[in-house]
Amino acid sequence: MENQANSKNIILNYGLIYGGIIIFINLIIYALGMTFDTIGGVINMIALAVCIIGLPTLAIKKFKKENYGFLAWGQAIKIGVGIVALGALISILYTHIFTGVIEPDFYNQLNEFQTGKFLDAGLTEEQIEAQLAMQSKFQGTIIGDALGLLFYVFLGFVTSAIAGAIMKKTEEDQY
């Protein structure tokens, strides 16, 4: 196809929207003091679901429209994974800024909060210490960031694979 639509602009625009939504929601949750609140967690999960499911689906649909109604499955994967990867990278960078500049005591507060939850659940001091020690190995580290990024990219792959399979239309399908 000679005049194929440009997926890079779509990936960039929707990836930036993804990152912006996550940062905006997290700042609102923080400003309202709901960082460790169940409602704040639910709001954050809804925002993530919208970003991981809704944005790639909308972007794939937009690409198909700009591409004269044609969409290959691989194009859908590229767009969806690209958006989620870019958005997740922005989110990871924001998290480092948040925990390093905005709220440098965040991980200590998180450990205190979780210690209370673990005590309420009936865990012993040794179990709690082991859990917190394991958790601290991934908090704010390259390994934790890489695992988080891989997880989100996997979710982006699943979303875009399903959306691409549903919306797929190639020139070969015309005959």
Secondary structure as GFF3:
##gff-version 3
##sequence-region A 1 175
A	DSSP	alpha_helix	7	31	.	.	.	ID=ss1
A	DSSP	alpha_helix	38	49	.	.	.	ID=ss2
A	DSSP	pi_helix	50	54	.	.	.	ID=ss3
A	DSSP	alpha_helix	55	66	.	.	.	ID=ss4
A	DSSP	alpha_helix	73	97	.	.	.	ID=ss5
A	DSSP	pi_helix	98	102	.	.	.	ID=ss6
A	DSSP	alpha_helix	106	120	.	.	.	ID=ss7
A	DSSP	alpha_helix	125	136	.	.	.	ID=ss8
A	DSSP	alpha_helix	142	167	.	.	.	ID=ss9
A	DSSP	three_ten_helix	171	174	.	.	.	ID=ss10
###
